Amino acid sequence: MPLPSKAASLPNRGLHRKLVTAGMAPAEGQSADAMTIRMIVSDLDGTLLLPDKSTSARTRRAIAAAQDAGILVVAATGRSVIDMPKVLPAQLRDLAVCSNGAVVYNAADDTVLAERPIAAEVCAALIESLLDLAPDTRFATLTRSGYDLLPGPGYLGLMEPGNHGRNPEDLDEVPMSGLSAQSAVKIIARHGGLPLETLFELCEQVAHVGVLPTTSGVPFIEMSAAGVSKATTLELLAAEHGFTADEVLAFGDSANDREMLDWAGHGVAVANGTAPVLAVADEIAPANTDDGVAVIIERLLACGGRF
């Protein structure tokens, strides 16, 4: 799938149409403004997945029913491609937007369809700039479309088992120069002595070198290429399928979902989401532990695929 190498700019959508709130069905008289949904996008951790990283039977049935109705269902996650076979339910073994928009992946045959990486020289500039502000920052990069994790000096000492779909004992650190020897789909920054919020602010200060920092409920900062996010890649993906933003229903819970929910015609935050995400959403669904995604999809299908 030939996605452009540079991110498309998002239109300024302004305020969304608040057609439904708190699980209520659309009121009479709103049918003229109703949106026909042709694409459903869902974040994974904290949204579609349960705390044990499984999906409920109800959620799997709802996804299958949406697909049977002709709706394209896509996962959008900060996770890398190596996690997809482990966490995607069988009903979603098709398109997945991984690494916060840097990779488009087909889980059915384990192939990368498109990649939007950070150039090697940008990796070098980011690392140098952030080290000037916080010398004890530890870095890792995801390379080869996310199949490889390169931990820099000191990174493994902060890494917990399961982070990035890997275990520290299975990895070897590379010299700092190795982190900028090639392009990367993601740069990861951690700091053992700074609050995550402070590290994020520092990353934002140096983002002008060509990166976009975000957080997703994990103890590190993730950075993609400037302009690359779930939202911008989904916009390109939707356009290739002939869909507009108004025909997209999106679900999320964390900061890396906020732009996606704002872009989609109907953005839904699950009740366990962070406050900034709840604030931007068109609707708040039940929590992931209460099958929030399934609840909204079931209502959508009961209304003939329209909100």
C-alpha positions as CSV (number, residue, x, y, z in Angstrom):
1,M,0.0,0.0,0.0
2,P,1.8,3.1,-1.2
3,L,1.3,5.6,1.7
4,P,3.2,8.8,1.1
5,S,6.5,9.2,3.0
6,K,5.4,12.5,4.5
7,A,2.4,13.0,6.7
8,A,-0.6,14.6,5.3
9,S,-1.8,17.6,7.2
10,L,-5.1,17.2,9.0
11,P,-7.9,19.6,8.4
12,N,-9.0,21.8,11.2
13,R,-12.2,20.0,12.1
14,G,-13.4,22.3,14.9
15,L,-16.1,21.0,17.2
16,H,-17.5,17.6,16.4
17,R,-21.2,16.9,16.1
18,K,-22.3,15.5,19.4
19,L,-24.9,13.1,18.2
20,V,-24.8,10.7,21.1
21,T,-23.6,10.9,24.7
22,A,-23.2,8.3,27.4
23,G,-24.5,5.4,25.3
24,M,-27.8,7.0,24.3
25,A,-29.3,6.3,20.9
26,P,-29.6,9.2,18.4
27,A,-32.6,11.2,19.0
28,E,-35.4,11.6,16.5
29,G,-34.9,14.4,14.0
30,Q,-31.1,13.8,13.8
31,S,-31.2,11.3,11.0
32,A,-30.4,13.9,8.3
33,D,-27.1,14.6,10.0
34,A,-26.4,11.0,10.8
35,M,-23.0,9.6,9.7
36,T,-22.7,6.3,7.9
37,I,-19.7,4.4,9.4
38,R,-17.6,2.5,6.9
39,M,-14.4,2.1,9.0
40,I,-13.9,1.3,12.7
41,V,-10.5,1.9,14.4
42,S,-9.6,0.8,17.9
43,D,-6.7,1.2,20.1
44,L,-5.6,-2.0,21.8
45,D,-4.2,-1.7,25.4
46,G,-6.7,-0.1,27.7
47,T,-9.4,0.0,25.0
48,L,-10.1,-3.1,23.1
49,L,-8.0,-5.4,25.3
50,L,-8.7,-6.6,28.8
51,P,-6.1,-6.1,31.5
52,D,-4.8,-9.6,30.8
53,K,-4.3,-8.6,27.1
54,S,-7.1,-10.8,25.9
55,T,-10.4,-9.8,24.2
56,S,-13.8,-10.8,25.5
57,A,-16.1,-13.0,23.5
58,R,-18.6,-10.2,23.3
59,T,-16.0,-7.9,21.7
60,R,-14.9,-10.6,19.2
61,R,-18.6,-11.1,18.2
62,A,-19.1,-7.3,17.8
63,I,-16.0,-7.0,15.5
64,A,-17.1,-10.0,13.4
65,A,-20.6,-8.6,13.1
66,A,-19.2,-5.2,11.9
67,Q,-17.1,-7.0,9.3
68,D,-20.1,-9.0,8.2
69,A,-21.8,-5.7,7.7
70,G,-19.1,-4.6,5.3
71,I,-17.2,-2.3,7.7
72,L,-13.4,-2.2,7.7
73,V,-12.1,-2.8,11.2
74,V,-8.5,-1.7,11.9
75,A,-6.4,-1.8,15.0
76,A,-4.3,1.3,15.9
77,T,-1.6,0.9,18.5
78,G,1.6,2.1,19.9
79,R,2.8,-1.5,20.0
80,S,5.3,-2.8,17.4
81,V,4.6,-5.4,14.8
82,I,6.1,-8.2,16.8
83,D,3.3,-8.0,19.3
84,M,0.5,-8.3,16.8
85,P,0.3,-12.1,16.5
86,K,0.1,-12.2,20.3
87,V,-2.5,-9.7,21.1
88,L,-4.7,-9.3,18.0
89,P,-7.9,-11.4,18.1
90,A,-8.5,-13.7,15.1
91,Q,-11.2,-11.2,13.8
92,L,-8.5,-8.5,13.5
93,R,-5.9,-10.4,11.6
94,D,-5.9,-7.9,8.8
95,L,-4.8,-4.2,8.8
96,A,-3.1,-2.8,11.9
97,V,-1.5,0.6,12.3
98,C,1.5,0.0,14.6
99,S,4.1,2.1,16.4
100,N,1.8,5.1,16.7
101,G,1.3,5.4,13.0
102,A,4.8,4.6,11.7
103,V,3.9,1.2,10.3
104,V,1.0,-0.3,8.5
105,Y,0.9,-4.1,9.0
106,N,-1.1,-7.1,7.8
107,A,-1.2,-9.7,10.5
108,A,-2.7,-12.3,8.3
109,D,0.6,-12.9,6.5
110,D,3.0,-11.0,8.8
111,T,3.9,-8.4,6.2
112,V,4.6,-4.7,6.5
113,L,2.6,-2.7,4.0
114,A,4.0,0.7,4.6
115,E,6.5,2.5,6.8
116,R,7.0,6.1,7.9
117,P,10.3,6.2,9.7
118,I,12.5,8.7,11.4
119,A,15.6,9.5,9.3
120,A,18.9,8.5,10.8
121,E,20.1,12.1,11.0
122,V,17.0,13.1,12.9
123,C,17.6,10.2,15.4
124,A,21.1,11.6,15.9
125,A,19.9,15.2,16.3
126,L,17.2,14.2,18.8
127,I,19.5,12.1,21.0
128,E,22.2,14.9,21.0
129,S,19.6,17.6,21.8
130,L,17.9,15.7,24.6
131,L,21.2,14.6,26.2
132,D,22.1,18.3,26.4
133,L,19.0,18.9,28.5
134,A,19.0,15.7,30.5
135,P,22.4,13.9,30.3
136,D,21.1,10.7,32.1
137,T,18.4,10.0,29.5
138,R,18.5,6.4,28.2
139,F,17.4,5.6,24.6
140,A,16.3,2.7,22.5
141,T,15.2,2.6,18.8
142,L,12.9,0.4,17.0
143,T,14.3,-0.5,13.6
144,R,13.5,-2.8,10.7
145,S,9.8,-1.8,10.8
146,G,9.7,-2.5,14.5
147,Y,11.0,-6.1,14.4
148,D,14.3,-5.1,16.0
149,L,14.8,-3.2,19.3
150,L,18.2,-1.5,19.8
151,P,18.8,-0.5,23.4
152,G,21.5,2.1,24.0
153,P,23.9,2.3,26.9
154,G,22.1,2.0,30.3
155,Y,18.7,1.3,28.7
156,L,18.3,-2.3,29.8
157,G,18.8,-1.3,33.5
158,L,15.5,0.6,33.2
159,M,13.6,-1.8,31.0
160,E,11.1,-4.2,32.6
161,P,10.2,-7.7,31.3
162,G,7.7,-7.4,28.6
163,N,8.4,-3.8,27.6
164,H,8.3,-3.5,23.8
165,G,7.3,-7.1,23.6
166,R,10.7,-8.3,24.8
167,N,12.7,-9.2,27.8
168,P,15.9,-7.4,28.8
169,E,17.9,-10.6,29.3
170,D,17.4,-11.4,25.6
171,L,19.0,-8.2,24.4
172,D,22.4,-6.6,24.2
173,E,23.0,-2.9,24.4
174,V,24.5,-1.1,21.4
175,P,26.8,2.0,21.5
176,M,25.2,5.4,21.3
177,S,26.4,5.7,17.7
178,G,24.4,2.6,16.8
179,L,21.1,4.3,17.7
180,S,21.5,6.7,14.8
181,A,23.2,4.5,12.3
182,Q,19.9,3.8,10.5
183,S,16.3,5.0,10.3
184,A,13.9,4.0,13.0
185,V,10.1,3.8,13.3
186,K,10.3,4.9,16.9
187,I,12.8,6.5,19.4
188,I,12.2,5.6,23.0
189,A,13.4,7.7,25.9
190,R,13.5,6.9,29.6
191,H,15.1,8.6,32.6
192,G,15.5,7.0,36.0
193,G,15.6,10.3,37.9
194,L,12.9,12.5,36.2
195,P,9.1,12.3,36.4
196,L,7.7,11.2,33.0
197,E,5.9,14.5,32.7
198,T,9.2,16.4,32.9
199,L,10.9,14.1,30.4
200,F,7.9,14.6,28.0
201,E,8.3,18.4,28.3
202,L,12.0,18.1,27.5
203,C,11.2,16.0,24.5
204,E,8.7,18.6,23.3
205,Q,11.4,21.2,23.6
206,V,13.6,19.4,21.2
207,A,10.9,18.0,18.9
208,H,11.7,20.7,16.3
209,V,14.6,18.5,15.1
210,G,11.9,16.3,13.4
211,V,10.0,14.1,15.9
212,L,6.6,13.9,17.5
213,P,6.7,12.8,21.1
214,T,3.7,11.0,22.8
215,T,2.8,8.9,25.8
216,S,0.6,5.9,26.1
217,G,0.4,4.9,29.8
218,V,3.8,3.4,29.8
219,P,6.9,4.6,31.8
220,F,8.7,6.0,28.8
221,I,8.4,8.6,26.0
222,E,7.8,7.3,22.4
223,M,8.7,9.5,19.4
224,S,7.8,9.0,15.8
225,A,8.8,11.2,12.8
226,A,7.3,14.7,12.8
227,G,3.7,14.6,11.5
228,V,3.4,10.8,12.0
229,S,0.7,9.7,14.3
230,K,-2.2,7.2,14.4
231,A,-4.4,10.0,13.1
232,T,-2.3,11.0,10.1
233,T,-1.6,7.4,9.0
234,L,-5.3,6.5,9.4
235,E,-6.3,9.5,7.3
236,L,-4.1,8.2,4.5
237,L,-5.3,4.6,5.0
238,A,-9.0,5.7,4.9
239,A,-8.4,7.8,1.8
240,E,-6.9,4.8,0.0
241,H,-10.1,2.9,0.7
242,G,-12.3,5.8,-0.4
243,F,-13.4,6.8,3.1
244,T,-13.7,10.3,4.7
245,A,-13.1,11.1,8.3
246,D,-16.8,11.4,8.8
247,E,-17.2,7.8,8.0
248,V,-14.8,6.6,10.7
249,L,-15.6,5.5,14.2
250,A,-12.5,5.5,16.5
251,F,-11.9,4.2,20.1
252,G,-9.1,5.1,22.4
253,D,-8.0,5.8,26.0
254,S,-4.5,7.5,26.1
255,A,-2.6,10.5,24.9
256,N,-1.5,8.8,21.7
257,D,-5.2,8.3,20.8
258,R,-6.3,11.9,21.3
259,E,-5.5,13.2,17.8
260,M,-7.2,10.1,16.3
261,L,-10.4,10.6,18.2
262,D,-10.4,14.3,17.2
263,W,-9.9,13.4,13.5
264,A,-12.6,10.6,13.3
265,G,-16.1,11.5,12.5
266,H,-17.1,9.9,15.8
267,G,-14.4,9.6,18.5
268,V,-15.2,7.4,21.5
269,A,-13.1,7.3,24.7
270,V,-13.6,4.4,27.1
271,A,-14.5,5.4,30.6
272,N,-11.1,4.3,32.0
273,G,-9.3,6.7,29.6
274,T,-7.2,9.7,30.7
275,A,-8.8,13.1,31.3
276,P,-7.5,14.8,28.1
277,V,-8.8,12.0,26.0
278,L,-12.2,12.0,27.7
279,A,-12.4,15.7,27.1
280,V,-11.9,15.5,23.3
281,A,-14.2,12.5,22.7
282,D,-17.6,12.8,21.2
283,E,-18.8,10.1,23.5
284,I,-17.7,8.1,26.5
285,A,-18.2,4.4,26.4
286,P,-18.1,1.9,29.3
287,A,-14.6,0.9,30.4
288,N,-12.6,-1.7,28.5
289,T,-13.4,-4.2,31.3
290,D,-17.1,-3.6,30.6
291,D,-16.8,-4.3,26.9
292,G,-17.1,-0.6,26.0
293,V,-16.0,-1.0,22.4
294,A,-18.5,-3.8,21.9
295,V,-21.4,-1.8,23.4
296,I,-20.9,1.0,20.9
297,I,-20.4,-1.3,17.9
298,E,-23.6,-3.2,18.8
299,R,-25.6,0.0,19.0
300,L,-24.1,1.2,15.7
301,L,-25.2,-2.0,13.9
302,A,-28.6,-1.9,15.5
303,C,-29.0,1.6,13.9
304,G,-28.0,0.3,10.5
305,G,-24.4,1.5,10.7
306,R,-25.3,5.1,11.3
307,F,-24.9,7.5,14.1
